[in-house]
Every structure is written in C-alpha cells, then in structure tokens.
C-alpha cells in the first residue's frame, strides 16, 4: 500500500479521517458510490470539502493511487468528483488509479477552486 506522505491524516480539529495507517487484515475496504444528501450535518459537509481540497492541493489534476487514502471518505465522491482512470476498476485494490473530475468538483465545491 502506497502511503501518501504529507497528505493530511484527518480534518484538523476533528475525528474525520482522511488516511489509514495500515492495510486492513481482511483486505481493502471496497470503494462504492455513496449519495450525499442535502440534509447532511454541517460537520460532514466541512469534512467533504476539506478532503477534496486536500486531494486537489496534493494531486491537482494528476492521476493518483488509492494507497492509504480512506475508502470511506472516497466513497462520498466516487463516480462524481473522483473517478477511476482504469477500464477495469477493482474497488478492493490499494493500487487502483483515480483522478479528480475537475468539472464535477468545481460544480459541487466551487470555493475550493476559488482559493487555488
């Protein structure tokens, strides 16, 4: 499992996790697409924005490996702001390649791109 050194481990001042420390003994948690409902708590929305901003700051528009990024957090974006770049996507692979769909991310989180 690739560890993205320098990537924030969590949203500062909270317990919202962005990375995992070690591989799961039962295998990687699968990445699925989760629906973000409009009535989510403000803290959840801040965690979403913080994670996507960290991804954008760290990777920009480059392809990146899932590695030690938290699958649960990726799931809130997968299929919309974060997409697979491989024809065959293995949702349980730490080496799966992803990228930020910049157009979708700008529509959903315009403040992030205004700051960068």
Backbone as a printed PyTorch tensor [residue, N CA C, xyz], in Angstrom:
tensor([[[  0.8480,  -1.1800,   0.0000],
         [  0.0000,   0.0000,   0.0000],
         [  0.8890,   1.2380,   0.0000]],

        [[  0.6610,   2.0890,  -0.9770],
         [  1.4030,   3.3490,  -1.0580],
         [  0.8860,   4.2920,   0.0190]],

        [[  1.8150,   4.9090,   0.7390],
         [  1.4410,   5.9220,   1.7290],
         [  1.7610,   7.2850,   1.1380]],

        [[  0.7710,   8.1480,   1.1350],
         [  0.9240,   9.4890,   0.5750],
         [  1.4770,  10.4000,   1.6730]],

        [[  2.8020,  10.4470,   1.7530],
         [  3.4600,  11.2340,   2.7970],
         [  3.1520,  12.7130,   2.6100]],

        [[  2.8130,  13.3590,   3.7060],
         [  2.4790,  14.7730,   3.6620],
         [  1.0050,  15.0470,   3.4610]],

        [[  0.2290,  14.0090,   3.1270],
         [ -1.2130,  14.1900,   2.9750],
         [ -1.8160,  14.2420,   4.3760]],

        [[ -2.7320,  15.1810,   4.6460],
         [ -3.2960,  15.2780,   5.9950],
         [ -4.0170,  13.9890,   6.4030]],

        [[ -3.8000,  13.5610,   7.6330],
         [ -4.4080,  12.3140,   8.1020],
         [ -5.8730,  12.4840,   8.4880]],

        [[ -6.2690,  13.7030,   8.7690],
         [ -7.6590,  13.9710,   9.1510],
         [ -7.9610,  15.4470,   8.9830]],

        [[ -9.2350,  15.7930,   9.0940],
         [ -9.6290,  17.2020,   9.0780],
         [ -9.1570,  17.8170,  10.3870]],

        [[ -8.3550,  18.8650,  10.3340],
         [ -7.8170,  19.4490,  11.5720],
         [ -8.9060,  19.7550,  12.6040]],

        [[ -8.6310,  19.3670,  13.8410],
         [ -9.5390,  19.6450,  14.9500],
         [-10.7350,  18.7200,  15.0360]],

        [[-10.7590,  17.6600,  14.2210],
         [-11.8960,  16.7340,  14.2280],
         [-11.3950,  15.2920,  14.1950]],

        [[-12.3330,  14.3640,  14.2450],
         [-12.0070,  12.9500,  14.0870],
         [-12.3620,  12.4320,  12.6990]],

        [[-12.5810,  13.3230,  11.7380],
         [-12.8750,  12.9080,  10.3710],
         [-11.5690,  12.4670,   9.7130]],

        [[-11.4480,  11.1710,   9.4740],
         [-10.2350,  10.5440,   8.9780],
         [-10.0990,  10.6840,   7.4630]],

        [[ -8.8830,  10.9830,   7.0000],
         [ -8.5900,  11.0830,   5.5720],
         [ -7.6910,   9.9480,   5.0940]],

        [[ -6.8770,   9.3800,   5.9860],
         [ -5.9650,   8.2970,   5.6180],
         [ -6.0640,   7.1560,   6.6290]],

        [[ -5.5460,   5.9960,   6.2290],
         [ -5.4550,   4.8530,   7.1380],
         [ -3.9720,   4.5850,   7.4040]],

        [[ -3.6840,   4.0410,   8.5670],
         [ -2.2880,   3.8130,   8.9430],
         [ -1.6970,   2.5580,   8.3350]],

        [[ -2.5180,   1.5070,   8.2600],
         [ -2.0060,   0.2250,   7.7820],
         [ -3.0610,  -0.4920,   6.9690]],

        [[ -2.6080,  -1.4930,   6.2220],
         [ -3.5230,  -2.2810,   5.4110],
         [ -4.5020,  -3.0340,   6.3040]],

        [[ -5.7180,  -3.1940,   5.8160],
         [ -6.7460,  -3.9450,   6.5150],
         [ -6.4050,  -5.4330,   6.4220]],

        [[ -6.4150,  -6.1400,   7.5460],
         [ -6.0870,  -7.5690,   7.5590],
         [ -7.0450,  -8.3910,   6.7010]],

        [[ -8.2750,  -7.9260,   6.5520],
         [ -9.2790,  -8.6300,   5.7570],
         [ -9.3200,  -8.1560,   4.3090]],

        [[ -8.3520,  -7.3810,   3.9190],
         [ -8.3180,  -6.8370,   2.5640],
         [ -8.8620,  -5.4220,   2.5360]],

        [[ -8.5930,  -4.7060,   1.4670],
         [ -9.0300,  -3.3150,   1.3550],
         [-10.5520,  -3.1670,   1.4100]],

        [[-10.9920,  -2.1240,   2.0290],
         [-12.4140,  -1.7870,   2.0360],
         [-12.8060,  -1.4070,   0.6190]],

        [[-13.8970,  -1.9790,   0.0940],
         [-14.2780,  -1.6410,  -1.2860],
         [-14.7370,  -0.1880,  -1.4120]],

        [[-14.4240,   0.3980,  -2.5420],
         [-14.8860,   1.7550,  -2.8440],
         [-16.1950,   1.6280,  -3.6120]],

        [[-17.2190,   2.2670,  -3.0840],
         [-18.5310,   2.3040,  -3.7220],
         [-18.9620,   3.7600,  -3.8240]],

        [[-19.9880,   4.0180,  -4.5710],
         [-20.5090,   5.3790,  -4.6760],
         [-21.6090,   5.5700,  -3.6330]],

        [[-21.4310,   6.5490,  -2.7500],
         [-22.4410,   6.8790,  -1.7420],
         [-23.0910,   8.2090,  -2.1000]],

        [[-24.3790,   8.2880,  -1.8710],
         [-25.1300,   9.5090,  -2.1530],
         [-24.9240,  10.5270,  -1.0320]],

        [[-24.5990,  11.7660,  -1.3980],
         [-24.5060,  12.8500,  -0.4150],
         [-25.8430,  13.5830,  -0.4110]],

        [[-26.6120,  13.3820,   0.6310],
         [-27.9210,  14.0160,   0.7220],
         [-27.7820,  15.4640,   1.1930]],

        [[-28.7360,  16.2920,   0.8000],
         [-28.6830,  17.7220,   1.1260],
         [-28.8050,  18.0040,   2.6170]],

        [[-29.4090,  17.0680,   3.3700],
         [-29.6200,  17.3200,   4.7960],
         [-28.4630,  16.8100,   5.6710]],

        [[-27.2860,  16.6120,   5.0790],
         [-26.1340,  16.1760,   5.8740],
         [-25.7470,  17.2560,   6.8750]],

        [[-25.1280,  16.8230,   7.9580],
         [-24.7010,  17.7510,   9.0040],
         [-23.6180,  18.6980,   8.4710]],

        [[-23.5750,  19.9210,   8.9970],
         [-22.5350,  20.8660,   8.5680],
         [-21.1180,  20.3120,   8.7570]],

        [[-20.9000,  19.5500,   9.8270],
         [-19.5680,  18.9880,  10.0570],
         [-19.2010,  17.9820,   8.9640]],

        [[-20.1760,  17.2030,   8.4920],
         [-19.9220,  16.2640,   7.3980],
         [-19.5900,  17.0140,   6.1120]],

        [[-20.2860,  18.1070,   5.8790],
         [-20.0230,  18.9150,   4.6870],
         [-18.6230,  19.5280,   4.7330]],

        [[-18.1940,  19.9690,   5.9360],
         [-16.8390,  20.5230,   6.0850],
         [-15.7890,  19.4400,   5.8390]],

        [[-16.0700,  18.2210,   6.3080],
         [-15.1390,  17.1130,   6.0800],
         [-15.0300,  16.8030,   4.5880]],

        [[-16.1550,  16.8140,   3.8890],
         [-16.1380,  16.5890,   2.4420],
         [-15.2820,  17.6370,   1.7480]],

        [[-15.5430,  18.8840,   2.0700],
         [-14.7980,  19.9750,   1.4410],
         [-13.3150,  19.8990,   1.7950]],

        [[-13.0080,  19.6000,   3.0550],
         [-11.6150,  19.5030,   3.4840],
         [-10.8680,  18.3850,   2.7800]],

        [[-11.5410,  17.2450,   2.6020],
         [-10.8970,  16.1090,   1.9310],
         [-10.6470,  16.4260,   0.4650]],

        [[-11.6490,  16.9550,  -0.2210],
         [-11.4630,  17.2690,  -1.6380],
         [-10.4060,  18.3570,  -1.8190]],

        [[-10.3840,  19.3240,  -0.9290],
         [ -9.3640,  20.3720,  -1.0260],
         [ -7.9710,  19.7850,  -0.7990]],

        [[ -7.8440,  18.8590,   0.1510],
         [ -6.5470,  18.2070,   0.3810],
         [ -6.1250,  17.4100,  -0.8500]],

        [[ -7.0710,  16.6890,  -1.4560],
         [ -6.7630,  15.9430,  -2.6850],
         [ -6.2860,  16.8860,  -3.7840]],

        [[ -7.0060,  17.9920,  -3.9740],
         [ -6.6610,  18.9370,  -5.0340],
         [ -5.2950,  19.5730,  -4.7720]],

        [[ -5.0240,  19.9320,  -3.5230],
         [ -3.7350,  20.5370,  -3.1750],
         [ -2.5870,  19.5550,  -3.3730]],

        [[ -2.8200,  18.3000,  -3.0550],
         [ -1.7740,  17.2860,  -3.1000],
         [ -1.5530,  16.7200,  -4.5020]],

        [[ -2.6560,  16.4340,  -5.2260],
         [ -2.5520,  15.7700,  -6.5240],
         [ -2.8850,  16.6590,  -7.7140]],

        [[ -3.6820,  17.7050,  -7.5030],
         [ -4.1100,  18.5370,  -8.6200],
         [ -4.8920,  17.7100,  -9.6220]],

        [[ -4.6200,  17.9030, -10.9070],
         [ -5.3460,  17.1550, -11.9320],
         [ -4.6230,  15.8740, -12.3450]],

        [[ -3.6160,  15.4540, -11.5690],
         [ -2.8670,  14.2350, -11.8670],
         [ -3.6100,  12.9840, -11.4050]],

        [[ -3.2970,  11.8830, -12.0460],
         [ -3.8000,  10.5850, -11.6140],
         [ -3.1110,  10.2230, -10.3070]],

        [[ -3.8450,   9.5790,  -9.3950],
         [ -3.2410,   9.1730,  -8.1280],
         [ -3.6920,   7.7690,  -7.7490]],

        [[ -2.8870,   7.1380,  -6.9550],
         [ -3.1460,   5.7890,  -6.4670],
         [ -3.9580,   5.8870,  -5.1720]],

        [[ -4.9260,   5.0040,  -5.0120],
         [ -5.7420,   4.9870,  -3.7950],
         [ -4.8540,   4.9100,  -2.5550]],

        [[ -3.9270,   3.9860,  -2.5220],
         [ -2.9800,   3.8650,  -1.4190],
         [ -3.6380,   3.8930,  -0.0610]],

        [[ -3.1230,   4.7620,   0.8120],
         [ -3.6320,   4.8230,   2.1860],
         [ -4.7640,   5.8380,   2.3730]],

        [[ -5.3430,   6.3280,   1.2890],
         [ -6.4820,   7.2370,   1.4170],
         [ -7.6890,   6.4570,   1.9320]],

        [[ -8.4410,   7.0490,   2.8190],
         [ -9.5700,   6.3820,   3.4590],
         [-10.6750,   6.0770,   2.4500]],

        [[-10.9950,   4.7940,   2.3150],
         [-12.0210,   4.3690,   1.3510],
         [-13.3870,   4.9500,   1.7030]],

        [[-13.7070,   4.9910,   2.9750],
         [-14.9960,   5.5450,   3.3880],
         [-15.1630,   6.9880,   2.9450]],

        [[-14.1040,   7.7480,   3.0280],
         [-14.1460,   9.1540,   2.6090],
         [-14.2190,   9.2560,   1.0860]],

        [[-13.4710,   8.4110,   0.3770],
         [-13.5070,   8.4200,  -1.0940],
         [-14.9100,   8.0950,  -1.5940]],

        [[-15.5990,   7.1850,  -0.8920],
         [-16.9320,   6.7400,  -1.3270],
         [-17.9260,   7.8940,  -1.4720]],

        [[-17.7750,   8.9440,  -0.6780],
         [-18.6920,  10.0840,  -0.7640],
         [-18.5230,  10.8570,  -2.0690]],

        [[-17.4110,  10.6300,  -2.7730],
         [-17.1030,  11.3580,  -4.0090],
         [-17.0650,  10.4620,  -5.2350]],

        [[-16.9300,   9.1580,  -5.0280],
         [-16.6600,   8.2450,  -6.1310],
         [-17.7950,   8.2220,  -7.1550]],

        [[-17.3970,   8.2920,  -8.4080],
         [-18.3600,   8.3090,  -9.5070],
         [-18.8330,   9.7020,  -9.8640]],

        [[-18.4400,  10.6890,  -9.0970],
         [-18.7840,  12.0850,  -9.3780],
         [-17.4890,  12.9050,  -9.4180]],

        [[-17.0370,  13.3810,  -8.2680],
         [-15.8370,  14.2250,  -8.2190],
         [-14.5430,  13.4020,  -8.3070]],

        [[-14.5830,  12.1440,  -7.8930],
         [-13.4400,  11.2420,  -8.0070],
         [-13.8560,  10.0890,  -8.9080]],

        [[-13.0590,   9.8390,  -9.9410],
         [-13.3890,   8.7890, -10.8970],
         [-12.1820,   7.8770, -11.1100]],

        [[-12.4760,   6.6680, -11.5690],
         [-11.4290,   5.7170, -11.9150],
         [-10.8520,   6.0910, -13.2700]],

        [[ -9.5680,   5.8370, -13.4550],
         [ -8.9540,   6.0910, -14.7580],
         [ -8.6760,   4.7810, -15.4890]],

        [[ -9.0500,   3.6680, -14.8860],
         [ -8.7970,   2.3580, -15.4680],
         [-10.0740,   1.7920, -16.0800]],

        [[ -9.9130,   1.0330, -17.1620],
         [-11.0700,   0.3800, -17.7750],
         [-11.6980,  -0.6280, -16.8180]],

        [[-10.8620,  -1.3980, -16.1430],
         [-11.3550,  -2.3350, -15.1440],
         [-10.9800,  -1.7840, -13.7770]],

        [[-11.9670,  -1.3350, -13.0300],
         [-11.7120,  -0.7720, -11.7050],
         [-11.9470,  -1.8420, -10.6530]],

        [[-10.9050,  -2.1440,  -9.8900],
         [-11.0180,  -3.0810,  -8.7830],
         [-11.2460,  -2.2630,  -7.5160]],

        [[-12.4530,  -2.3010,  -7.0040],
         [-12.8210,  -1.4810,  -5.8420],
         [-12.0950,  -1.9000,  -4.5710]],

        [[-11.4400,  -3.0650,  -4.5890],
         [-10.7270,  -3.5680,  -3.4130],
         [ -9.2170,  -3.6100,  -3.6430]],

        [[ -8.6930,  -2.6770,  -4.4130],
         [ -7.2660,  -2.6630,  -4.7300],
         [ -6.6350,  -1.3740,  -4.2110]],

        [[ -5.6230,  -1.5180,  -3.3510],
         [ -4.9100,  -0.3380,  -2.8560],
         [ -4.1620,   0.3910,  -3.9790]],

        [[ -3.9120,  -0.3040,  -5.0940],
         [ -3.1920,   0.2930,  -6.2160],
         [ -4.1150,   0.8740,  -7.2870]],

        [[ -5.4190,   0.9040,  -7.0330],
         [ -6.3760,   1.4490,  -8.0040],
         [ -6.0250,   2.9090,  -8.3060]],

        [[ -6.1290,   3.2650,  -9.5870],
         [ -5.7940,   4.6250, -10.0170],
         [ -7.0620,   5.4670, -10.1360]],

        [[ -6.9890,   6.6540,  -9.5690],
         [ -8.1250,   7.5760,  -9.5280],
         [ -7.6710,   8.9430, -10.0010]],

        [[ -8.6310,   9.8110, -10.2410],
         [ -8.3290,  11.2230, -10.5110],
         [ -9.5480,  12.0540, -10.1250]],

        [[ -9.3180,  13.3340,  -9.9680],
         [-10.4100,  14.2640,  -9.6770],
         [-11.0200,  14.6970, -11.0050]],

        [[-12.3380,  14.5670, -11.1170],
         [-13.0450,  15.1060, -12.2750],
         [-13.2250,  16.5910, -11.9750]],

        [[-12.3570,  17.3770, -12.5640],
         [-12.2900,  18.7970, -12.2280],
         [-13.6030,  19.5330, -12.4760]],

        [[-14.2820,  19.2350, -13.5570],
         [-15.5400,  19.9230, -13.8640],
         [-16.5980,  19.6020, -12.8040]],

        [[-16.7220,  18.3420, -12.4410],
         [-17.7060,  17.9470, -11.4280],
         [-17.3340,  18.5240, -10.0670]],

        [[-16.0530,  18.5240,  -9.7390],
         [-15.6040,  19.0560,  -8.4500],
         [-15.8370,  20.5650,  -8.3630]],

        [[-15.5990,  21.2690,  -9.4560],
         [-15.8400,  22.7240,  -9.4740],
         [-17.3200,  23.0520,  -9.2890]],

        [[-18.1760,  22.2350,  -9.8940],
         [-19.6250,  22.4690,  -9.7310],
         [-20.0690,  22.2200,  -8.2920]],

        [[-19.5670,  21.1690,  -7.6820],
         [-20.0120,  20.7830,  -6.3440],
         [-19.3310,  21.5840,  -5.2300]],

        [[-18.0670,  21.9730,  -5.4420],
         [-17.2870,  22.6510,  -4.4080],
         [-16.5310,  23.8440,  -4.9980]],

        [[-17.2400,  24.8680,  -5.4530],
         [-16.5660,  25.9910,  -6.1330],
         [-15.6040,  26.7490,  -5.2400]],

        [[-15.8560,  26.7910,  -3.9260],
         [-14.9670,  27.5380,  -3.0140],
         [-13.5410,  27.0130,  -3.0460]],

        [[-13.3950,  25.7050,  -3.2000],
         [-12.0480,  25.1030,  -3.2210],
         [-11.2310,  25.6820,  -4.3710]],

        [[-11.8400,  25.7770,  -5.5240],
         [-11.1050,  26.2180,  -6.7080],
         [-10.9520,  27.7300,  -6.7470]],

        [[-11.7990,  28.4610,  -6.0390],
         [-11.6330,  29.8990,  -5.9160],
         [-10.4070,  30.2270,  -5.0730]],

        [[-10.0940,  29.3350,  -4.0880],
         [ -8.9510,  29.5590,  -3.1890],
         [ -7.6350,  29.1560,  -3.8470]],

        [[ -7.6780,  28.3420,  -4.8840],
         [ -6.4320,  27.8320,  -5.5010],
         [ -6.2080,  28.4430,  -6.8600]]])
